[in-house]
């Protein structure tokens, strides 16, 4: 079972690679769009890679609520726990 | 020679870029071309597919292409299809070579026109494979549609350059980028744009495309054990083309704009024609009449008589029928002058780069006009009597070249000819 630290860490790592930034520059409170500068296409591609990494499918309804790095981590943790 | 009298804006070439199996960058490419170096090699295994079952097992691949080198031009370059990466790399070089600055003041006057025959096939095949392997529609990558759409290269090149002028993609198989050159010339002639970054790009040495050309019986199979001898236009032993991949870019610019900024001018793009053969999807008219007409119309557009042509960059793919038809057409147009033409077949070294071929030929013509150096047609060992012309040679030569033309003929019967000449202000 993947623990909390791993999920958040992996998501931050994915984002850091995407953004070509150091992982310390990607924090849970950062908004994907307004703080990290991801456009809607980039967010969709990021979530695609997260689906792949954690073996999930994120529905369109759930997608709308994923605004920050922390939102994504909490969502993935919740799905993995259920 | 007097400039054209038709009253349109004259069009010049002010920048060049190339990504090819024999070199990345114009300098590397041209050195290898003059030396007659072959870029044809064995292809490695295709993602687990048994290569032994492919009748042709050789191709001209671009070695050591590192897309991350162009990340400054386009941050997401690694996620693009290889053909678009090639196009972006060639465009970056050409625009730098031209010294063309795209600014808020001129951005709507700078267009991008790309010729691509197959487009994003690597991404396409990867995603088809993923869908049918996983049977999960949600695993298809969200980059699939923007990647396989045939104008993905013209889109990303415009983004990279900030070029907001006319943005087009022409797709006419192997004549795609020759038509792009022609369309770019017209856009500048008529004032729709001041400059057009004109590109040809293809990268479809993929399991499916390679299998398809194989079953169409168009590829060489006789020289699988001697890859560098396989592409042999006009030679008696030729038995089909060898697939290549790559890109080329030419900055086409109005004479007025180029002179205003003191640009280096390689050549003038003097004429163009396009003819649809309306005959057969993959076989040209064997008497060469439609190819001949294409050449004649391009020369008429340029206002240049056939006897003034010095050099032809032939389409010459090394197929048994295509090379014969092209020579028949040259004899039809040029008569006795046909044996005074200097002719070279770039595909003898790099294979057939499909949609990139016309732009690569354009770069070769510009360099030939500028340097007077004619690259060899390698593997021309036993001239086929049916397509023999005195000016085809396996040796490089030097000559005064004032007028050059390039031929490109695509499946679907789409012929294009572009005429370039030494620029005289």
Boltz contact constraints between the chains, C-beta under 6 A:
constraints:
  - contact:
      token1: [A, 44]
      token2: [B, 142]
      max_distance: 6.0
  - contact:
      token1: [A, 45]
      token2: [B, 142]
      max_distance: 6.0
  - contact:
      token1: [A, 48]
      token2: [B, 142]
      max_distance: 6.0
  - contact:
      token1: [A, 57]
      token2: [B, 138]
      max_distance: 6.0
